[in-house]
Every structure is written in structure tokens, then in C-alpha cells.
Amino acid sequence: MPDTPMPIEPKLSEAALSAGPPRRRRRWPWVLALLLAGGGAAAWWFWPQLSGQGAAPPASTRPAGRGGRFQGAVPVTAIAAARADIPVLVEALGTVQALNSITIRSQVDGILVEIGFTEGQEVRRGDVLARIDPRAYAAALAQAEAKRAQNLALLANARLDLQRYVELARSNGASRQQLDTQRAQVAQYEAQIQADDATIETARTQLDFATIRSPIDGRVGIRGVDQGNLIRAGDANGIVLVNQVAPISVLFTLPQQDLPRVITAMQAGPVVVQALASDGTVRASGTLLTPDNIVDQTTGTIRLKATFGNEDRMLWPGAFINLRIQLGLLRGALTVPLAAVQRGPDGAYAFVVRADSTVEQRPLALGLITASQAVVLRGLTPGEQVVTSGGLRLTNGAEVIVAEPVRAAPVAPPPVGEGRRRGPRPGGGAPAAP
């Protein structure tokens, strides 16, 4: 083979060899920028924790100070014990009942031809409620009156005959027996007239029963029979129920232990009974009528009855109602709010604020306790301040700061035109104008 010269590789210059690859030469500025940014972020994040190592601990973690569970004075609210007239009240659950409740029934048989009331109507005594077909009873009355007229004619004839027999007996024209027989005949017809009078009165009464009237002032309910039906005197359901709702009565029970106080209060004067609504407001006021004459031995309670005027018809028969009965009045009793009274192993106590802004845990002897107040028999004097809130954080001798009680700010009504929030219409589109 002929000799072929090999290609000669080009030689690189020294500058090209020392420069290296172009990509590695341009990457290191970006790496340096990332490292600087990461270090700054870490310093920003950890600086608050490092700078707060020497800060003081929060007040809630400080050790307890003088006389209290927390360091420093404890904020509390307080009120002064004062004398006031406290009513002696008992509460009970009662049932409203109509003062008189009458089921209107027919006393005669017949077709109901007329309904004289509207359901729910207020009726007066004597108002016509219904009418029964009166024709049969009117005919019976006419028949009784005719029978009496017939017997009156026979009596008149018998009296004339008796007069004749008397004149004949004077001249011996009639025997003594005939005269006595005629006198008996006259007496028989007179008795028949009396029987006819009774029959007429019965027939007239039956005719009056065909017109049914209300026996009391009251309110009619929902009728139990419609016009055109045949009703009988023995029907148990009746035509309608009439309840006397003004005045109205309430029945309730009290424990037998309250009976002496009830009797004492009734001897002093009328006992006020208040009917309460569900929110505690007074719905109606009445008076206690009487307690029952016997105590229920199975429950140890006694029934009582109160009456209410109920002019506004706020009480309704059959409803349950909460009652409040005032059995007396404690005049000039030393009272504190019930929130100021606390209980401990030794009984009731309260924290009394002293002149040096410290408190004293003082035992109390309590009397009557109401829903919001307690009567203090011993342990306080008028004018001493007792803690009403914040007492759970106190001990005997703790330092306090008496603050004003927090009162709810009045809620202002919304401005006119802003009572509703604007929003899209149900079908989309622009918001509706207010």
C-alpha cells in the first residue's frame, strides 16, 4: 500500500485551555446570590426569638404576690349592703280552669232546626243558642189546655147540680146521700182541674226546652252537632261547650309546709297571685280564693284556687301557667346581691372590701333567698361593700381594685334604607335597590 500521510490535529492555544468551558464560567454569580438571600431570610426569621430571650415573662406566669393567687391587685366589682323591703314569694305551676263550664245538651228529642251562635262567640245569659222543632210540643200544650177547658165545664155543671141538691134537701126533695155524692163529684172535678194545670205546665216547659238558651255569660266553643240532625235528651256529647272565661280560676298546689304562711297571709288581707309568661313578665294578676280543706297524703301537697279578672282574655282554660304568690313583706331587711354569696365547707360567706383595698372573707347567716337577692341576718352591716364578681380569684387579705360593673351598650337601630343588604337578584343581574 502506498504510504498515506495521517491528518495532523490542530493545536489549541494556552489561553483557550485555561479558560475552561464557557457554561461553568457563568454559573457561580447565581449561586452566590442565592446563598446571600437565604442567609438574610434566616436572620430575619430567627432575630425576634433571639432578641426576646431576656424579656420578662408575662404577668399571668409571675409568682403569686401578697395575699392573692395573682401578683398585684385583682380587679373586682362590689356593691354595698343595704336595707330594703323584700317580698316573700313562692312559685308554683297551675292549671287554668273556667270559672263555670257547661255542656249544652238538649232536654227534649227532636230535629235541630236552628243554630243561634257562631263558634267562638261571646254570649250572654239568656241568649238563644239552638232551637228544636217545637210543633209536637206546641200540640201537646194545646191538648192539655183543651182538656182543662173540658173539665172546667164539667165542674161548672157539677156545682150547679150541687146547688140544686142543697135546695131540694131543705124541702126534703133530695136525700142526704144524693147531696153528699154531688159534693164529691164537684171535688173530683176540682182536682181534675188541678191535674190539668200541672199537665199544661209540663207541656209549656217541654215547649220552652225546644228553645235552648245560654245559662251563663261565657264563650262558646266548637259545636258538636250540625243543623238538621236528630238530637235526643240522652246525648252525652251535647251541642256545644260554654266556658266562663271572665273571671277565670287557676288551680295549683303548694307543699304542706307553706300552708301556715298562706293562712297567715290570708288573715292579713287579700293575697296577690301573679300569672307569669314564659319570659318571666307578669301576664295577669289575681287574688287567692281559698286552699282546699284537705292535704293530699300521697304527695304532701295542698290544692289552692285563685281567681283572675281576665278582661284581656290572656288566660285560657286548660293551659298551664307559672304562678308567683306573695305571702308577706320583710320590711327593712339587710340585703346583698345573690352573686355576692359564696359557699364553702363552713357555710355561706362573702368577700368584704376593707378601707385599705383588701378583702376579708366573712361568714354570713342568711335568711330569705330570692332569685336575685339574699337577706343577711348576721355578718354584715349596712354600707359595707361585698364583692359581686371576681371572687373566685380571691383569698382572705387579697388586694383588689374595685371597678365599675360592665353594662351592655345600647344597640342603635340601623339607618333608614340599610335594613337589608344589597345582593344579586334571584335570576341574576344587577343588585336590587333598597
BAVEX-489512 format. One record per atom (N, C-alpha, C): residue in one letter; x negated, y negated, z negated. Coordinates in steps of 0.1 Angstrom, whole numbers, plus 5000, padded with zeros to 4 digits. Atoms other than C-alpha are relative to their C-alpha. Example, Ala and Ser with C-alpha at 12.3 -4.5 7.8 and 13.67 -1.06 7.14 Angstrom:
<sites>
A499150125000 A487750454922 A499149885000 S500950115000 S486350114929 S500849894992 
</sites>
This chain:
<sites>
M499150125000 M500050005000 M499149885000 P500850135001 P498849655006 P500149944987 D499950085012 D498049454977 D500849885001 T499150115000 T500849214968 T499749914988 P500450085011 P499948924946 P501349984990 M499050025010 M502048904913 M500449864998 P499650155002 P504148584906 P499449954987 I500750075012 I502448354881 I501149924993 E499050075009 E504748244851 E499649864998 P500450145003 P504847864846 P499749984986 K500550035014 K503147744815 K500849884995 L499350115007 L505147534790 L499049914994 S500950105006 S503747224777 S500150014985 E500150005015 E502847174740 E501249924994 A498950085005 A505546914735 A501350075000 A498849924999 A508247144747 A500050114990 L500049895010 L507047424724 L500349954986 S499850055014 S507047204693 S501449944998 A498750065001 A510547054700 A501050104995 G499149905003 G512347384695 G501349995008 P498750004993 P515947454706 P500749874998 P499350135002 P518047144711 P501150004990 R498850005009 R521047264691 R499649994986 R500550005013 R519147334659 R499549864996 R500550135003 R517646984660 R501149904997 R499050095002 R521046814660 R501050044989 R499149955010 R522847024631 R499749954986 W500350035014 W521046914599 W500649864995 P499350125006 P522646554596 P501450034995 W498649975005 W526146704593 W500050084987 V500149935013 V525046944566 V499749914989 L500450105011 L523546664546 L501249924996 A498850085003 A526746464549 A501050074992 L499049915008 L528946754536 L499550024986 L500549985014 L526646814506 L500249874992 L499850125008 L526846444496 L501549984997 A498650025002 A530646434500 A500550104989 G499649905011 G531146754478 G499549964987 G500550055013 G528946614451 G500749884994 G499250115005 G530846294449 G501450044995 A498649955004 A534246474447 A499950074986 A500149935013 A532946694418 A499749904989 A500250105011 A531646394399 A501349924997 W498750075003 W535046214403 W500950094992 W499049915007 W536946524391 W499650024985 F500449965014 F534846604360 F499649884991 W500450115009 W534046254348 W500949974989 P499150035011 P537246194328 P499950104988 Q500149905011 Q536746524309 Q498749984993 L501350025007 L533046454302 L500049874992 S500050135008 S533746094291 S500950004988 G499050005011 G536646194268 G499650104989 Q500449905011 Q534646444246 Q499949934987 G500250065012 G534046184220 G501349924995 A498850085004 A537646034219 A500650064988 A499349965012 A539746064187 A501250095004 P498949914997 P542346344185 P501349924999 P498750075000 P546046244190 P500550004985 A499550025014 A547946134159 A500750124995 S499349895005 S550046444158 S499250114995 T500949895005 T546946664152 T499249954988 R500850055011 R545446444125 R500450074987 P499749935013 P545346594090 P501049924992 A499050065008 A548146514066 A499549894991 G500450115009 G547946184047 G500750014987 R499550015013 R549246064014 R501550034999 G498649975004 G552546224002 G500850055012 G499249954990 G553746344036 G499450105009 R500649904991 R553346604063 R499349945011 F500750074989 F552146344088 F499349884994 Q500850115005 Q549546084084 Q500749875003 G499350134998 G550945734079 G501450004996 A498650015004 A554445614072 A500950075010 V499049924991 V557345824086 V501249905003 P498850084997 P560045624104 P501350074997 V498849945004 V563445694089 V501149895001 T498850095001 T566945534088 T500650024986 A499449995013 A568645464055 A501249914999 I498850085003 I571845334041 I500350004985 A499850025014 A572845204007 A501350074995 A498849945006 A575245403984 A500949894996 A499050115003 A578445203980 A501350074995 R498849965005 R581745233963 R501149975010 A498950014990 A584845293984 A501250084996 D498849925003 D588345423983 D500150125010 I500049884991 I588345783997 I501350084999 P498849925000 P591545954007 P499750154998 V500149865002 V591946313995 V500850075011 L499349954988 L592746504027 L499850155001 V500149864997 V593446864036 V500550025014 E499649984986 E593847004071 E500650145001 A499349874998 A596047284084 A500450015014 L499549974986 L597347444116 L501550034999 G498649985000 G601047414121 G500750035013 T499249974989 T603847514144 T501249915001 V498950094998 V606247264158 V501350085002 Q498749944998 Q609947364155 Q501049895001 A498950094999 A613147194165 A500749994986 L499350015013 L615047054135 L501250085000 N498849914998 N618147224149 N499850065014 S500149934988 S618047484176 S501350095002 I498749934999 I621447614190 I500050065014 T499849934987 T622047864218 T501549985003 I498650034996 I625247754236 I500650135007 R499449894995 R627448054241 R501549985002 S498550014998 S631048094254 S500750084989 Q499249935010 Q633648184228 Q501250075006 V498949944993 V636148294254 V499550065013 D500349944987 D636048504286 D500649925011 G499550074988 G636348354320 G499049975010 I500950054989 I634848214351 I499449864996 L500650135002 L632347934347 L500249915012 V499650084989 V633847664368 V499249875001 E500750135000 E631647364359 E498850004990 I501250035008 I628147284346 I499949854998 G500050145002 G628146944330 G498749944995 F501350065004 F624446884324 F499050035010 T501249984991 T621146854342 T498950064991 E501049945008 E618347074329 E498949904996 G500950105006 G616046874306 G500749874995 Q499350135003 Q618746614299 Q500149994985 E499750035013 E619146444266 E501549984998 V498550015001 V622746494254 V500349964986 R499550045013 R624746354225 R501150104995 R499049915006 R627046534202 R501449975006 G498750014994 G630346604219 G500049995015 D500050004985 D629146584255 D500350135005 V499649884994 V630646834278 V498850075007 L501149924994 L628147104288 L500550105011 A499549904990 A630347354307 A501550014998 R498549985000 R633947444315 R500350145005 I499549874996 I635547784316 I501449985007 D498750014994 D638647844338 D501150004990 P499050015012 P641447724314 P501450055003 R498649984996 R644547844333 R500750114991 A499449905009 A645148164313 A500249964986 Y499950045014 Y644647994280 Y501149894999 A498950105000 A646947704290 A501350075001 A498749935000 A649647954299 A500450074987 A499749945013 A649248134266 A500549894990 L499550115009 L649747794248 L501449975003 A498650034996 A652847724268 A501050114996 Q499149895004 Q654248064260 Q500249994985 A499950015014 A653648014223 A500949884996 E499150115002 E655347674224 E501450035003 A498749964996 A658347824242 A500650094989 K499549915010 K658648094216 K500449934987 R499750085012 R658647834188 R501349935003 A498750074997 A661447644206 A501250094999 Q498949905001 Q663547954208 Q500350034985 N499849975015 N663048034171 N500649884993 L499450125006 L663947674162 L501550005003 A498650004997 A667247714180 A500750104991 L499449905009 L667948034161 L500149964986 L500050055013 L667047874129 L501149894998 A498950105001 A669447584135 A501350064999 N498849935001 N672247824142 N500250074987 A499849935013 A671548024111 A500349904989 R499750095010 R671547714090 R501549955000 L498550044999 L675047614104 L500950124994 D499349895005 D676247964096 D500050014985 L500150005014 L674947944061 L500949894993 Q499250105005 Q676747614056 Q501550045000 R498649954999 R680047774067 R500250104989 Y499849895010 Y679548074044 Y500049934986 V499950075013 V678947834015 V501449944997 E498750065001 E682247654021 E501150114998 L499149895002 L684047984025 L499950074987 A500149935013 A682648123993 A500749924989 R499450095010 R684047823974 R501550044999 S498649965000 S687547933985 S500350155001 N499949855000 N686848303982 N500350065014 G499949954987 G686848334020 G498950095005 A501249924997 A683448504021 A499550064987 S500549935012 S681848753998 S498649944996 R501350045005 R678748683977 R498950075009 Q501049934992 Q676848943998 Q499849945013 Q500250064987 Q677548774031 Q499249874999 L500750135003 L676348444016 L498550034998 D501449975003 D673048604004 D499350045013 T500649954987 T672548774038 T499749895009 Q500250114992 Q672948454056 Q498849914996 R501250075006 R670448274033 R498750075004 A501249924997 A667948554040 A499749985015 Q500250024985 Q668448504078 Q499449875002 V500650134999 V667648134075 V498650004996 A501450005005 A664448204055 A499250085010 Q500849924990 Q663448464082 Q499749925012 Y500350094988 Y663748214110 Y499049894996 E501050105004 E661847954090 E498650064999 A501349935000 A659048204085 A499550025014 Q500349984986 Q659148274122 Q499449885006 I500550124995 I658647914129 I498649974996 Q501450025005 Q655547904107 Q499050095008 A500949914991 A654148204127 A499949955014 D500150074987 D654948024159 D499049895000 D501050115001 D652947724147 D498650055000 A501449945000 A649947944140 A499650055013 T500349964986 T650248104174 T499749895009 I500350114992 I650347774190 I498649944997 E501350055004 E647347654171 E498850095005 T501049914995 T645447964181 T499849995015 A500050014985 A646347924218 A499349865003 R500650134997 R645347554216 R498550014998 T501549985002 T641947654201 T499350075011 Q500649934989 Q641347904228 Q499949915012 L500150094988 L642147644254 L498949894998 D501250095002 D639647404237 D498750075002 F501249934998 F637047674238 F499650015014 A500350004985 A637247664276 A499249885004 T500950124998 T635547324274 T498950014989 I501249985009 I632047374259 I499349874998 R500750125003 R630547074242 R498850024991 S501249995007 S627247004226 S500349974985 P499750025014 P627347034188 P499149914993 I501050095006 I624246814181 I499549915011 D500850084991 D622146544196 D498750075003 G501349924997 G619246714215 G499750005014 R500549994986 R617646814247 R500350145004 V499749874994 V618947094269 V498850065007 G501149944993 G616547344283 G500550055014 I499649944987 I616847564314 I501250094999 R498849925002 R620247714319 R499850155004 G500249854998 G620648094318 G501150065008 V499049954991 V623748124340 V500449895009 D499650094990 D624947964371 D501549995001 Q498650034998 Q628347814380 Q500650115009 G499349904993 G630848074393 G499950144994 N500149875006 N629748364371 N501150024990 L499149965011 L632048554348 L499250024987 I500749995012 I630848504313 I501050054989 R499249945011 R632048674281 R499649954987 A500350055013 A632148584245 A498950074993 G501149925006 G629648854236 G498749995007 D501350014993 D626848754259 D499049954991 A501050035009 A623648744240 A499149885005 N500950104995 N621648514263 N500649854999 G499450135001 G624148224263 G499849925013 I500050084988 I624447944288 I498749915000 V501250095001 V621647704276 V499649994985 L500550035014 L619547624245 L499849854998 V500150145003 V619847284229 V499149994987 N501050035012 N616947164206 N500149864996 Q500150145005 Q617046864184 Q498549974998 V501450035000 V613646714190 V499649864994 A500250135007 A614046374173 A501149984990 P501349965006 P613546414144 P499650155003 I500549864998 I611446734146 I499250044988 S500749955012 S609846954120 S498850085004 V501349934998 V606447124116 V499850094988 L500249905010 L605847444096 L498550035000 F501449965002 F602347514082 F499750064987 T500449935013 T600547704054 T498849944994 L501150045008 L598147604027 L499650114990 P500449915011 P596147814002 P500849964987 Q499250035012 Q598047853969 Q499249924990 Q500850085009 Q595147673952 Q500449855002 D499750134997 D596347353969 D501449964995 L498650035004 L599947383955 L500149904989 P499950105010 P599347193923 P499749855005 R500250144994 R597846893942 R501149965008 V498950044992 V600746903966 V501249954992 I498950045009 I603346893938 I499749874993 T500450135007 T601446613920 T500249885010 A499950104990 A601246413953 A501549975003 M498650024997 M605046463960 M500749924988 Q499550075011 Q605846343925 Q499749855000 A500550145000 A603846023930 A500749925012 G499350084989 G605745933963 G499950095012 P500149934988 P606046033999 P498650045004 V501349954996 V603146244012 V500049995015 V500150024986 V601946144046 V499350125007 V500549894992 V601346414072 V499749955014 Q500450044987 Q599446334104 Q499850115010 A500349904990 A599546534136 A498949955009 L501250044993 L596246524154 L500050065014 A500249954986 A595446554191 A498750085000 S501249924999 S592646774204 S498749924998 D501250085002 D590146484203 D500049944986 G500150055013 G590946404167 G500849884997 T499250125002 T593146104173 T501450044994 V498749975006 V596546074154 V501049995011 R498950004990 R599346174177 R501349964994 A498750045007 A602246124152 A499850014985 S500050005015 S602846054115 S501450034995 G498749965007 G605546214093 G499850014985 T500049985015 T606246304057 T500250144997 L499949875005 L606046624038 L501450024994 L498649985005 L609646764032 L500050084988 T499949925012 T609147044008 T499050125003 P500749874999 P606947354001 P501150114998 D499149895001 D608647694002 D500150044985 N499849975014 N609947843970 N499350134995 I500749885004 I607648143970 I498750005007 V501449984994 V603948223977 V500050145006 D500149874993 D603248494002 D498950084993 Q500949925008 Q601548763981 Q499050075009 T501049934991 T599848934012 T498949915004 T501050094995 T597948624022 T499649894990 G500350105010 G597948403991 G500249865005 T499750144995 T599348104010 T501549974998 I498750045002 I602447904008 I500449915012 R499550074989 R604547764036 R500549864996 L499550135003 L605347394038 L500749945013 K499350064988 K607647184061 K499949854999 A500150144999 A607046834073 A501049965012 T499150054990 T609346614094 T499449885007 F500650114992 F608346364122 F501249945007 G499050074993 G610446094138 G500050045015 N500149954986 N609146194173 N500849925010 E499350084991 E610645904190 E499450005014 D500750004987 D608045914218 D499950145006 R500049864995 R608546294222 R498650065002 M501449944999 M604846374216 M499950144995 L500049875006 L605646684196 L501150085007 W499149924992 W607346974214 W500250144993 P499749875007 P609047284199 P499150115005 G500849884997 G606847594198 G498549975002 A501550034998 A603447414202 A499350014986 F500950005011 F600547454178 F499449864998 I500450135002 I599347134162 I499150004987 N500950025012 N596447034138 N500649894992 L499450095010 L597646854107 L499049954990 R500850055010 R596046634082 R500949944989 I499150045011 I597746584048 I499249924990 Q500750085010 Q596746304024 Q500750034986 L499549965013 L597246433988 L499649904989 G500450105010 G595746133970 G499049905005 L501050104997 L593245853969 L499149984989 L501150035010 L589945823950 L499649865001 R500350154999 R589545453942 R498749984994 G501250045005 G586145313937 G499050114998 A500949895001 A584245633943 A498649965006 L501350034994 L580445613949 L499850105011 T500149914988 T579845753984 T498749985007 V501250014991 V576945824007 V500450085013 P499749924988 P577045954043 P499650154998 L500349855001 L577146334046 L498750035006 A501349984994 A574046314067 A498849984990 A501150035010 A572046194037 A499950124990 V500049905010 V572846504016 V499350125006 Q500749884996 Q570446804019 Q500250104990 R499849895010 R570547144003 R498750074998 G501249935004 G567747323985 G500350114991 P499849895010 P567147603961 P500749964987 D499450055012 D568347383932 D501349935003 G498850074997 G571347243950 G499849885009 A500050114991 A572146923968 A499049894995 Y500950115003 Y569646633969 Y499949915011 A500150104990 A568846323988 A498649934997 F501350085001 F565646113995 F500449864998 V499650145004 V566045773978 V498749925003 V501050094997 V563945493992 V499749904988 R500350085011 R562045313964 R499549865005 A500550134996 A560744953964 A498749995006 D501349994994 D557245053974 D500050075013 S499949934986 S558445214007 S499650144999 T500149855001 T558145563993 T501350064996 V498749945003 V560845813988 V499950094988 E499949915011 E561946013958 E501150115003 Q499049894999 Q563646353961 Q500850014988 R499250015012 R566546323937 R501250095001 P498849915000 P569146593928 P501349924998 L498750065000 L572846503932 L501050094995 A498849935004 A576046613916 A501149945009 L499050054991 L578746593943 L501450044996 G498649975002 G582446573942 G500750035013 L499349984988 L584846543971 L499149985012 I500850014988 I583246604005 I501050005012 T499250014988 T584946484037 T499250035012 A500749974988 A584046514073 A498849925002 S501150094997 S581646224072 S499449944987 Q500550065012 Q581146124035 Q500050104989 A500049925012 A580346274001 A500149914988 V499850075013 V581346153967 V498950054991 V501149975009 V578346133943 V500549984986 L499650015014 L579246203907 L498849954991 R501250035007 R575646183893 R498850005009 G501349994993 G572246103906 G499749875008 L500250124993 L572745763923 L500749884993 T499350125004 T573645403915 T500349925012 P499750084989 P575345163938 P498949915005 G501150084994 G572944983962 G498750085003 E501249924997 E570245253962 E500150055014 Q500049964986 Q569245343998 Q499650155000 V500349864997 V569245704009 V499750025014 V500449984986 V567645844040 V501150085007 T498949944992 T570145944067 T499450085012 S500649924990 S567746064094 S498549994998 G501449995002 G564146174094 G499650074987 G500349935013 G564446364061 G499350135001 L500749884999 L563146684075 L498549995000 R501550025000 R559646534078 R499549944987 L500450065012 L559646404042 L499750104989 T500149935012 T558446534009 T500049894989 N499950095011 N558646373974 N498749915000 G501150105000 G556446053974 G499549965014 A500450034986 A556146024012 A500249855003 E499850144996 E555645674027 E500850005012 V499150014989 V558345564050 V500149865005 I499650134994 I559345284073 I501450015004 V498550004998 V563045204073 V500349935013 A499750064987 A564145144109 A501549995001 E498650014997 E567445034123 E500550125007 P499449894993 P569745314134 P500249975015 V499850014985 V569845374172 V501450005003 R498650014996 R573045254187 R500050015016 A499849984985 A574245354222 A500349875007 A499750124992 A574145074247 A501350015007 P498750004992 P577444984263 P499750025014 V500149974985 V577845114298 V500849905007 A499350114992 A578644834322 A500750075011 P499349944989 P581244914348 P499349975013 P500650034987 P580044944384 P500549885007 P499550124992 P580244634406 P501150045009 V498949984990 V583244594428 V499450045013 G500549964986 G582644774461 G498950104999 E501149915001 E579945004447 E500450124992 G499649895007 G582045264431 G499750135007 R500249884992 R581445514459 R498749995008 R501350004992 R578145604476 R500350025014 R499849994985 R578045554513 R499350135005 G500549884994 G577445864533 G500650035013 P499549984986 P578046014567 P501450054999 R498649964999 R581546084578 R500050165002 P499949854999 P582746454578 P499650055014 G500349954987 G582446474615 G498749945006 G501250064995 G579046294617 G500349855004 G499850144996 G578545944629 G499449904989 A500550115009 A577845614610 A500750024987 P499450005013 P578445584573 P501249915000 A498750075002 A581945474562 A499849874992 A500150125008 A582345124549 A500650024986 P499449985013 P583145094512 P501449944999 
</sites>
